[in-house]
Amino acid sequence: MWGCSRNTINSTEAVKEALVNVTRAINATLVDVMCHHFSPYGVTGIAILAESHISVHTWPEHEYAAVDIFICGNDINLQDAVFCITQAFNAKETSKLELKRGDLFRKSTAVNYIK
């Protein structure tokens, strides 16, 4: 996500709130949430979910945040998650890459990576 609010993505409280809110928005089960602030800036946060996890890594000096959403099962609406976190960080631009778990490691794909 690019063009994020520097103050928002440099705040452990704001990142934690975003993780909690996105978990609620997608009806996932929050187990725990942790955030760490780096000096002089940047935050890493993770929401541990019963369904897997959501992680956030921020670079406020670049107005950039990387978000990974790992979900087991098909009952979670990832579009809602992306919308919620985009709004929370006031991101002006986003890109999304969706991978189905296990697709990368299918035998035919794995052979191509080994070569």
LINBELRA-V630925 format. One record per backbone hydrogen bond with DSSP energy under -1.0 kcal/mol. NH is the residue of the N-H (numbers start at 1). CO is the residue of the C=O. E is the energy in kcal/mol with one decimal. If there is no record, write none. Layout:
# LINBELRA-V630925
nh=(NH & NH)
co=(CO & CO)
e=(E & E)
This chain:
# LINBELRA-V630925
nh=(2 & 4 & 5 & 9 & 11 & 15 & 16 & 17 & 18 & 19 & 20 & 21 & 22 & 23 & 24 & 25 & 26 & 27 & 28 & 31 & 32 & 34 & 36 & 38 & 44 & 45 & 46 & 47 & 48 & 49 & 50 & 53 & 54 & 55 & 56 & 57 & 58 & 59 & 62 & 63 & 64 & 65 & 66 & 68 & 70 & 72 & 81 & 82 & 83 & 84 & 85 & 86 & 87 & 88 & 89 & 91 & 92 & 93 & 103 & 106 & 110 & 111 & 112 & 113 & 114 & 115)
co=(93 & 63 & 89 & 5 & 8 & 11 & 12 & 13 & 14 & 15 & 16 & 17 & 18 & 19 & 20 & 21 & 22 & 24 & 23 & 48 & 48 & 46 & 44 & 42 & 36 & 56 & 34 & 54 & 32 & 52 & 29 & 70 & 47 & 68 & 45 & 66 & 43 & 64 & 59 & 60 & 59 & 1 & 57 & 55 & 53 & 51 & 77 & 78 & 79 & 80 & 81 & 82 & 83 & 84 & 85 & 86 & 2 & 2 & 100 & 103 & 106 & 107 & 108 & 109 & 110 & 111)
e=(-2.8 & -2.3 & -2.5 & -2.6 & -1.5 & -2.4 & -2.6 & -2.5 & -2.3 & -2.4 & -2.5 & -2.7 & -2.6 & -1.9 & -2.1 & -2.6 & -1.6 & -1.5 & -2.5 & -3.3 & -1.5 & -2.4 & -2.6 & -3.3 & -2.2 & -2.5 & -2.7 & -3.0 & -3.0 & -3.0 & -2.5 & -2.0 & -2.0 & -2.7 & -2.9 & -2.4 & -2.4 & -3.2 & -2.0 & -1.3 & -1.9 & -2.0 & -3.1 & -2.4 & -2.8 & -2.2 & -1.3 & -2.6 & -2.5 & -2.5 & -2.3 & -2.2 & -2.3 & -2.3 & -1.9 & -2.0 & -1.8 & -1.9 & -2.0 & -1.3 & -3.1 & -2.1 & -1.1 & -1.5 & -1.7 & -1.6)
